[in-house]
């Protein structure tokens, strides 16, 4: 009897989540609604704006080709095949899709636009795709980096050096793109997430999810090399490592908010912005001194000006004139629009509704 009821319940839920399933009295099927809303399995309804392009689950990394014609998207779902998608930006059409084993957030075009590099996460490699004479990309090999889980990456302006955050190796790999040799592994902070070069290429910035390297008096949980709050067990530091690209050495560590993720550079190269997912903030860094000059709250503010936690900013972009930041607030399903010139307590000008 119990198994029968379980099977009936599973069948009922399956009917609800089907995109073409009819609504049951008092219920709406999960997915797209006739009125343009999207109903989530959690019961929350979304009304995202803009044009939508369907890709595999959990798109994490995106890169635009140098000529602005294509968008490369890598996905990192735990439930669906991971893929590299190449999309035509002018038409919004899917041009190519590659199955890529494992991946996370790293993807970059070469300066000439003839190669795509993808971080291979648990495959412990960097995947290469080359543009053919037919205008299509094709897989062209991998660069193996053992026990590293390659994540976010960036490439030098001349295309000769590839810098890859090695998430499980607490370091950054420096790769010669011609020989595909790993020239160096530069120690940085804990669980590096992604990399970003300065405008002149002299410095590499690395966001470290787990913060600084624990010292002799720092408290950890005994399992992971992360400094944590002894009361809560939650990581208590977030850092940006500054790597000198001429010597391949870390020359400075900048303290930022917790769980720093994406970074973006201002058009003039004078300011680095860092999205701190567990602090609901954006750290503003002066690249001349490599010091934090401001911390911008990106979440809602309570009466009296106290910030409310729960926005989880994990991606960021800067407008071409440098006056506006667009910050993906993951837990709010929205893009926060921030005026970089606003000096008050709440720089958020508004929110753009997005998908889940």
C-alpha atoms as one frame of an Amber mdcrd trajectory, in Angstrom:
protein
   0.000   0.000   0.000   2.797   2.426   0.926   4.697   1.760  -2.314   1.495
   2.257  -4.280   0.923   5.653  -2.690   4.545   6.654  -3.334   4.191   5.719
  -7.016   0.948   7.691  -7.243   2.661  10.717  -5.680   5.595  10.491  -8.106
   3.208  10.283 -11.046   1.303  13.336  -9.756   4.498  15.410  -9.386   5.697
  14.303 -12.831   2.406  15.486 -14.305   2.788  18.862 -12.615   6.316  19.535
 -13.883   5.564  18.672 -17.507   5.536  21.839 -19.582   2.350  20.794 -21.358
   0.586  19.356 -18.314  -2.869  20.840 -17.691  -3.331  22.828 -14.498  -4.899
  20.904 -11.622  -7.591  22.792  -9.730  -5.761  25.160  -7.377  -2.349  24.426
  -8.923  -0.205  25.710 -11.775   2.252  23.471 -13.647   5.923  24.277 -13.038
   7.535  26.166 -15.913   6.269  28.773 -18.388   2.808  30.185 -17.704   0.360
  31.645 -20.267   0.816  35.110 -18.759   4.591  35.078 -19.329   5.567  34.177
 -15.785   7.752  31.204 -14.870   6.758  29.108 -11.876   9.686  27.533 -10.016
   9.571  24.201  -8.167   9.925  26.263  -4.982   6.595  27.954  -5.656   8.154
  31.336  -6.480   7.043  33.026  -9.717   9.510  34.957 -11.913   8.874  37.562
 -14.597  12.254  37.862 -16.350  12.753  40.529 -18.990  14.663  40.398 -22.257
  15.274  37.706 -24.848  15.993  34.169 -23.649  18.349  31.636 -25.256  18.006
  28.056 -24.043  21.270  26.336 -23.049  22.128  23.345 -20.873  21.503  23.600
 -17.134  23.501  26.004 -14.968  25.337  28.322 -17.381  28.270  29.688 -15.377
  30.985  31.087 -17.651  30.516  33.443 -20.601  32.924  35.154 -22.980  32.344
  37.363 -26.013  34.546  36.912 -29.076  36.899  39.826 -29.900  34.819  40.764
 -32.959  31.626  40.763 -30.902  29.923  38.182 -33.119  29.828  35.172 -30.830
  29.185  34.297 -27.213  30.812  31.227 -25.669  28.903  29.749 -22.716  30.029
  26.879 -20.479  27.607  25.040 -18.207  28.294  23.268 -14.936  25.163  21.356
 -13.981  25.261  18.440 -11.567  22.198  16.949 -13.243  22.663  17.437 -17.002
  25.534  17.007 -19.482  28.022  19.857 -19.298  28.492  21.746 -22.528  30.224
  24.528 -24.398  27.723  26.531 -26.446  28.704  28.956 -29.219  25.910  31.465
 -29.879  25.552  34.013 -32.681  24.927  37.284 -30.861  23.243  39.126 -33.725
  20.571  36.476 -34.222  20.586  34.801 -30.799  20.810  31.432 -32.538  22.756
  28.462 -31.253  25.638  27.865 -33.662  27.416  24.935 -31.992  27.199  22.784
 -28.880  30.015  20.582 -27.568  29.847  17.974 -24.816  32.865  18.702 -22.621
  32.944  16.203 -19.767  33.426  18.463 -16.754  33.625  22.236 -16.552  32.965
  25.109 -14.213  33.273  28.817 -14.906  36.393  29.268 -17.044  36.065  30.242
 -20.707  38.016  32.689 -22.885  38.634  33.494 -26.544  42.131  34.073 -27.886
  42.780  37.720 -28.911  42.430  36.667 -32.571  39.142  34.889 -31.846  40.392
  31.664 -33.416  40.595  29.615 -30.203  38.418  29.002 -27.149  39.891  27.840
 -23.838  37.700  26.102 -21.232  38.569  25.180 -17.643  37.951  21.479 -17.085
  37.255  21.366 -13.320  37.254  17.698 -12.156  38.678  16.598 -15.524  41.857
  18.396 -14.356  42.550  19.921 -17.740  42.098  22.954 -19.963  40.120  22.138
 -23.093  41.009  23.696 -26.443  38.740  24.474 -29.399  40.064  25.852 -32.688
  38.292  27.731 -35.489  38.366  25.945 -38.839  38.260  27.251 -42.403  34.529
  26.489 -42.457  33.902  29.051 -39.711  33.143  26.384 -37.104  35.028  25.474
 -33.951  36.292  21.941 -33.301  37.874  20.283 -30.280  41.662  20.451 -30.619
  43.066  18.779 -27.532  43.541  19.356 -23.819  46.250  20.542 -21.435  46.396
  18.239 -18.423  47.039  19.693 -14.952  46.817  16.940 -12.357  44.816  17.345
  -9.135  43.980  20.967  -9.867  40.331  21.478 -10.917  40.992  24.351 -13.366
  38.415  27.108 -12.990  38.345  30.729 -14.202  40.958  31.807 -16.724  42.223
  34.762 -18.718  44.618  35.283 -21.600  47.272  37.912 -22.264  46.721  40.594
 -24.906  49.292  38.993 -27.215  47.713  35.562 -26.746  50.966  33.957 -25.576
  50.086  33.324 -21.931  47.015  31.693 -20.400  46.394  32.143 -16.670  44.183
  29.543 -14.990  42.883  29.456 -11.412  43.565  25.968 -10.041  40.702  25.702
  -7.570  41.950  22.629  -5.685  45.673  23.391  -5.934  45.581  26.869  -4.276
  47.546  28.258  -7.197  47.419  29.754 -10.695  48.863  27.969 -13.714  50.812
  29.991 -16.273  50.549  28.270 -19.650  52.460  28.903 -22.872  49.702  28.772
 -25.496  52.139  27.930 -28.296  53.809  24.920 -26.692  50.894  24.207 -24.291
  53.452  23.764 -21.511  52.678  24.764 -17.925  55.462  27.275 -17.229  54.682
  27.891 -13.559  52.220  27.295 -10.764  51.987  30.426  -8.629  50.736  29.958
  -5.034  47.820  32.259  -4.247  44.972  32.158  -1.704  42.597  29.342  -0.836
  40.285  27.864  -3.494  40.996  30.426  -6.247  37.910  31.038  -8.370  38.885
  33.184 -11.347  41.549  35.496 -12.776  41.664  38.937 -14.396  44.596  40.760
 -15.973  45.318  44.444 -15.466  44.936  46.637 -18.535  48.699  46.705 -19.167
  49.097  42.989 -18.421  51.667  43.573 -15.671  49.446  42.194 -12.893  47.047
  39.309 -12.542  44.233  39.502 -10.006  42.927  36.249  -8.505  39.739  35.938
  -6.442  40.090  33.439  -3.600  36.833  31.883  -2.396  38.442  30.553   0.800
  40.371  33.719   1.606  43.880  33.886   2.991  46.215  30.991   3.666  45.766
  29.956   7.332  48.530  30.996   9.703  49.754  29.171  12.801  47.195  30.885
  15.053  44.223  30.766  12.663  41.273  28.495  13.373  40.236  25.905  10.749
  37.804  22.993  10.886  40.658  20.497  10.636  39.477  19.230   7.231  39.896
  22.136   4.817  42.655  24.797   4.679  40.191  27.639   5.280  40.175  30.179
   8.101  36.742  29.917   9.733  34.799  31.587  12.522  35.285  29.290  15.548
  31.690  29.854  16.625  29.909  29.203  13.316  32.464  27.275  11.263  31.836
  29.673   8.368  34.823  30.962   6.320  35.767  34.328   7.769  38.096  35.828
   5.142  38.011  36.636   1.449  41.015  37.803  -0.534  42.355  38.894  -3.903
  45.895  37.777  -4.775  47.992  40.125  -6.916  50.467  38.278  -9.156  53.378
  39.998 -10.884  53.294  38.514 -14.395  56.964  39.257 -15.075  58.203  37.223
 -12.112  55.198  34.881 -11.753  55.021  35.596  -8.036  52.265  36.787  -5.702
  53.277  40.243  -4.524  50.254  41.304  -2.485  47.085  40.005  -0.845  44.035
  42.288  -0.648  41.346  41.636   1.954  37.832  41.907   0.489  34.396  40.538
   1.403  33.520  36.902   1.943  33.446  34.393  -0.936  34.787  36.735  -3.643
  33.691  35.552  -7.072  33.710  37.483 -10.327  35.818  40.548 -11.018  35.496
  43.359 -13.559  37.872  46.147 -14.575  36.845  49.733 -15.265  37.418  50.890
 -18.867  40.348  53.078 -17.805  41.927  50.232 -15.825  42.115  52.278 -12.626
  39.454  50.407 -10.680  38.836  46.730 -10.012  35.393  45.601  -8.843  34.943
  42.342  -6.920  31.588  40.630  -6.258  31.533  39.167  -2.724  28.773  36.542
  -2.658  28.646  35.981   1.110  28.895  39.645   2.088  26.338  41.041  -0.386
  28.894  43.614  -1.427  31.204  44.792  -4.182  34.742  45.719  -3.168  36.184
  48.694  -5.053  39.958  48.434  -5.505  42.350  51.167  -6.663  44.702  49.337
  -9.033  47.501  51.882  -8.529  47.816  51.084  -4.807  46.007  47.720  -4.890
  43.935  48.726  -1.888  40.180  48.738  -1.204  38.736  52.237  -1.340  35.029
  51.437  -0.894  32.604  48.599  -0.246  29.272  48.887  -2.071  26.205  47.181
  -0.628  24.201  45.536  -3.430  21.255  44.195  -1.442  18.117  45.758   0.035
  18.400  48.261   2.867  16.158  48.287   5.937  14.631  51.490   7.316  17.449
  53.336   8.989  19.992  52.300   6.376  20.989  48.860   7.685  21.834  46.421
   4.827  19.844  43.190   4.710  21.735  40.012   3.821  20.579  37.505   1.225
  21.433  38.816  -2.274  24.488  36.639  -3.098  26.208  38.717  -5.827  28.273
  36.337  -7.952  28.871  38.045 -11.316  29.614  41.600 -12.409  30.047  43.805
 -15.493  30.936  47.468 -16.073  29.313  49.775 -18.617  31.563  51.165 -21.396
  31.599  54.622 -19.767  32.479  53.151 -16.363  29.577  54.840 -14.576  27.366
  51.792 -14.077  27.881  48.342 -12.590  25.609  45.422 -13.374  25.750  42.867
 -10.571  24.041  39.465 -10.689  22.271  39.037  -7.334  21.804  35.277  -7.480
  19.442  34.943  -4.517  17.243  37.804  -5.731  16.970  36.526  -9.322  17.858
  40.018 -10.499  20.603  42.284 -11.797  21.401  45.184  -9.466  22.134  48.418
 -11.337  24.712  50.450  -9.425  25.810  54.045  -9.978  29.576  54.062  -9.401
  29.443  57.835  -8.772  26.859  57.511  -5.966  28.517  58.173  -2.606  25.504
  57.443  -0.373  24.673  54.317   1.638  22.555  52.766  -1.117  24.140  52.971
  -4.571  21.622  50.524  -6.101  19.495  52.415  -8.634  17.158  49.520  -9.286
  16.847  45.825 -10.120  16.362  44.106 -13.484  14.359  40.854 -13.109  16.056
  37.750 -14.533  15.637  33.994 -14.629  16.315  31.635 -11.745
